[in-house]
Amino acid sequence: MSNQHHFSARVEWTGNLGSGSSDYRAYERSHTVSVNGKPDIAASSDPVFRGDGSKHNPEDFMISALAGCHMLWYLHLCADAGVVVVAYSDAASGILQELAGGGGHFSEVTLNPVVTVADASMMEQANALHTAASAKCFIANSVNFPVKHNPTVLCF
């Protein structure tokens, strides 16, 4: 098995209102995110950047990618360790810092996973495995800002 994996996506702008990008206010930020063999995602920019708030935006994707990657590694590590997770949710959040003159960056993302395990004897190890999941997450290892964790472990 190769140690390299290739991924691709297509992004197509759908916001041309007839005059293209002739003016900052003359176009919509709408676009479609397509991945071969998967449902398309209608996207836009955030409303603060003249986008459509009913559609996902790149910042949503960043936060959900970090939360999803952490969850998938966490579940893997729990399965390997015999920790039976029966429920998992995460209300993740992030801070985007705009820079003077345009542009910006995320300054941090905080994951708030709430995990329910099958037995109280698993709670301590379940909590500790968040650190290992964080260290293995492909997405967290690819960003240049802190990804913080505030896990809660409950017993079923």
C-alpha positions as CSV (number, residue, x, y, z in Angstrom):
1,M,0.0,0.0,0.0
2,S,1.3,3.4,-0.9
3,N,2.0,6.0,1.8
4,Q,0.6,8.8,-0.5
5,H,-3.0,9.4,-1.1
6,H,-4.4,11.8,-3.6
7,F,-7.6,13.8,-3.3
8,S,-9.3,16.2,-5.6
9,A,-12.2,18.5,-5.7
10,R,-13.7,20.9,-8.3
11,V,-14.9,24.4,-7.4
12,E,-17.0,26.2,-9.9
13,W,-18.2,29.8,-9.5
14,T,-21.9,30.1,-10.1
15,G,-22.3,33.7,-9.1
16,N,-21.9,35.6,-12.4
17,L,-24.9,38.0,-12.5
18,G,-24.2,39.0,-16.1
19,S,-21.2,41.3,-15.8
20,G,-18.7,39.0,-14.2
21,S,-16.5,40.5,-11.6
22,S,-16.7,44.0,-13.1
23,D,-17.3,45.4,-9.6
24,Y,-17.0,44.1,-6.1
25,R,-20.8,44.3,-5.7
26,A,-21.7,43.0,-9.2
27,Y,-21.4,39.3,-8.5
28,E,-22.5,36.7,-6.0
29,R,-20.0,34.6,-4.1
30,S,-21.9,31.4,-4.9
31,H,-20.0,28.3,-6.0
32,T,-20.4,24.6,-6.2
33,V,-18.0,22.2,-4.6
34,S,-17.9,18.9,-6.4
35,V,-16.0,15.6,-5.6
36,N,-16.3,12.8,-8.1
37,G,-19.0,10.3,-7.1
38,K,-20.4,12.4,-4.2
39,P,-23.2,14.9,-3.9
40,D,-22.4,18.5,-4.9
41,I,-22.3,21.1,-2.1
42,A,-23.7,24.6,-2.7
43,A,-21.3,27.1,-1.2
44,S,-20.7,30.8,-0.8
45,S,-18.7,33.1,1.3
46,D,-19.9,34.1,4.8
47,P,-22.4,37.0,4.8
48,V,-19.8,39.3,6.4
49,F,-18.0,38.9,3.0
50,R,-21.1,39.5,0.9
51,G,-22.0,35.8,0.8
52,D,-25.2,33.7,1.1
53,G,-25.6,32.7,4.8
54,S,-27.8,29.7,3.8
55,K,-24.8,28.0,2.1
56,H,-21.6,26.5,3.6
57,N,-18.5,28.6,3.3
58,P,-14.8,27.7,3.4
59,E,-14.5,28.6,7.0
60,D,-17.3,26.1,7.8
61,F,-15.4,23.5,5.9
62,M,-12.2,24.2,7.8
63,I,-13.8,23.8,11.2
64,S,-15.8,20.7,10.2
65,A,-12.7,19.1,8.6
66,L,-10.8,19.5,11.9
67,A,-13.7,18.2,14.0
68,G,-14.4,15.3,11.6
69,C,-10.7,14.2,11.4
70,H,-10.3,14.3,15.2
71,M,-13.5,12.3,15.6
72,L,-12.5,9.6,13.1
73,W,-9.0,9.2,14.7
74,Y,-10.5,9.2,18.1
75,L,-13.0,6.4,17.3
76,H,-10.3,4.4,15.7
77,L,-8.1,4.7,18.7
78,C,-11.0,3.9,21.1
79,A,-11.8,0.8,19.0
80,D,-8.2,-0.4,19.2
81,A,-8.1,0.3,23.0
82,G,-11.3,-1.5,23.8
83,V,-13.1,1.8,24.7
84,V,-16.7,1.4,23.5
85,V,-18.1,4.8,22.3
86,V,-21.8,4.8,22.0
87,A,-22.3,8.5,21.1
88,Y,-20.1,11.4,19.9
89,S,-20.8,15.0,19.1
90,D,-18.7,18.1,18.7
91,A,-19.8,21.8,18.7
92,A,-16.5,23.1,17.3
93,S,-15.8,26.8,16.8
94,G,-13.0,28.9,15.4
95,I,-11.7,32.4,15.4
96,L,-10.9,34.1,12.0
97,Q,-8.7,37.2,12.3
98,E,-9.0,39.7,9.5
99,L,-5.8,41.6,8.7
100,A,-5.5,45.3,7.9
101,G,-5.4,45.7,4.1
102,G,-7.2,42.4,3.4
103,G,-6.7,38.8,4.0
104,G,-6.6,37.0,7.3
105,H,-6.2,33.7,9.0
106,F,-7.6,31.4,11.7
107,S,-6.0,32.2,15.0
108,E,-7.4,29.0,16.7
109,V,-10.1,26.4,16.5
110,T,-11.6,24.7,19.6
111,L,-13.1,21.3,19.5
112,N,-15.7,20.5,22.2
113,P,-16.3,16.7,21.8
114,V,-18.9,15.1,24.0
115,V,-18.3,11.4,24.1
116,T,-20.5,8.8,25.8
117,V,-18.8,5.4,26.6
118,A,-20.5,2.1,27.4
119,D,-19.0,1.7,30.9
120,A,-17.7,4.0,33.6
121,S,-14.4,2.0,33.7
122,M,-13.6,3.4,30.2
123,M,-14.0,7.1,31.1
124,E,-10.4,7.8,32.0
125,Q,-8.9,6.2,29.0
126,A,-11.6,7.7,26.8
127,N,-10.5,11.1,27.9
128,A,-6.8,10.5,27.5
129,L,-7.3,9.2,23.9
130,H,-8.2,12.7,22.7
131,T,-4.5,13.7,23.0
132,A,-3.5,10.8,20.8
133,A,-6.2,11.5,18.3
134,S,-5.1,15.2,18.1
135,A,-1.5,14.1,17.4
136,K,-2.6,11.8,14.6
137,C,-5.2,14.0,12.8
138,F,-4.1,14.7,9.3
139,I,-5.9,18.0,9.1
140,A,-4.8,19.3,12.5
141,N,-1.2,18.4,11.5
142,S,-1.6,20.5,8.3
143,V,-2.7,23.9,9.9
144,N,-0.5,26.6,11.3
145,F,-2.7,27.6,14.3
146,P,-3.6,25.9,17.5
147,V,-6.4,23.3,17.6
148,K,-7.6,23.3,21.2
149,H,-9.7,20.5,22.8
150,N,-12.2,20.6,25.6
151,P,-13.5,17.0,25.7
152,T,-16.3,15.8,28.0
153,V,-16.7,12.1,28.6
154,L,-19.9,10.7,29.9
155,C,-21.0,7.2,30.8
156,F,-24.0,5.5,29.2
